[in-house]
Amino acid sequence: MAMRRKKEGFRAKNAKKGNEEFGEKKKPRHLEGVRDIDPHDYDLLRRFVTTHGKILPARLTGATAKQQRQIQHAIRRARVMGMLP
């Protein structure tokens, strides 16, 4: 059985300073200028839902974890009210 070689220092050797290797930090492009996420704001919530009604993940929307929780909570409330699928 072949043994895999352990890559020692791979991260330290290949990592660049800061976050240059991975690019800029994502910014919440859908949440520019929005302070509160309201479950009654259909136009805002529609941006975070696919055509099939699924909630888009934070890695695609660029939202922070806190913002993503607020979005998820608002979408679920809007579904109960019958405003979203």
Contacts in CASP RR format, 6 or more apart in sequence:
PFRMAT RR
TARGET T0000
AUTHOR 0000-0000-0000
METHOD contacts of the structure
MODEL  1
MAMRRKKEGFRAKNAKKGNEEFGEKKKPRHLEGVRDIDPHDYDLLRRFVT
THGKILPARLTGATAKQQRQIQHAIRRARVMGMLP
14 21 0 8 1.000
15 21 0 8 1.000
19 25 0 8 1.000
26 59 0 8 1.000
26 62 0 8 1.000
27 62 0 8 1.000
28 61 0 8 1.000
28 62 0 8 1.000
28 63 0 8 1.000
28 64 0 8 1.000
28 67 0 8 1.000
29 61 0 8 1.000
29 62 0 8 1.000
30 44 0 8 1.000
30 47 0 8 1.000
30 48 0 8 1.000
30 61 0 8 1.000
30 62 0 8 1.000
30 63 0 8 1.000
31 37 0 8 1.000
31 63 0 8 1.000
31 67 0 8 1.000
34 44 0 8 1.000
37 44 0 8 1.000
37 45 0 8 1.000
37 67 0 8 1.000
37 70 0 8 1.000
37 71 0 8 1.000
37 73 0 8 1.000
37 74 0 8 1.000
38 44 0 8 1.000
38 74 0 8 1.000
39 45 0 8 1.000
39 73 0 8 1.000
39 74 0 8 1.000
39 75 0 8 1.000
39 77 0 8 1.000
39 78 0 8 1.000
39 81 0 8 1.000
39 83 0 8 1.000
40 78 0 8 1.000
40 81 0 8 1.000
40 83 0 8 1.000
41 74 0 8 1.000
42 78 0 8 1.000
42 83 0 8 1.000
42 84 0 8 1.000
45 71 0 8 1.000
45 74 0 8 1.000
45 75 0 8 1.000
45 78 0 8 1.000
45 83 0 8 1.000
45 84 0 8 1.000
46 84 0 8 1.000
47 61 0 8 1.000
48 55 0 8 1.000
48 56 0 8 1.000
48 61 0 8 1.000
48 71 0 8 1.000
48 75 0 8 1.000
49 55 0 8 1.000
49 56 0 8 1.000
49 75 0 8 1.000
49 84 0 8 1.000
49 85 0 8 1.000
50 56 0 8 1.000
53 84 0 8 1.000
53 85 0 8 1.000
55 71 0 8 1.000
55 72 0 8 1.000
55 75 0 8 1.000
57 68 0 8 1.000
58 64 0 8 1.000
58 65 0 8 1.000
58 67 0 8 1.000
58 68 0 8 1.000
61 68 0 8 1.000
61 71 0 8 1.000
63 71 0 8 1.000
75 84 0 8 1.000
78 84 0 8 1.000
79 85 0 8 1.000
END
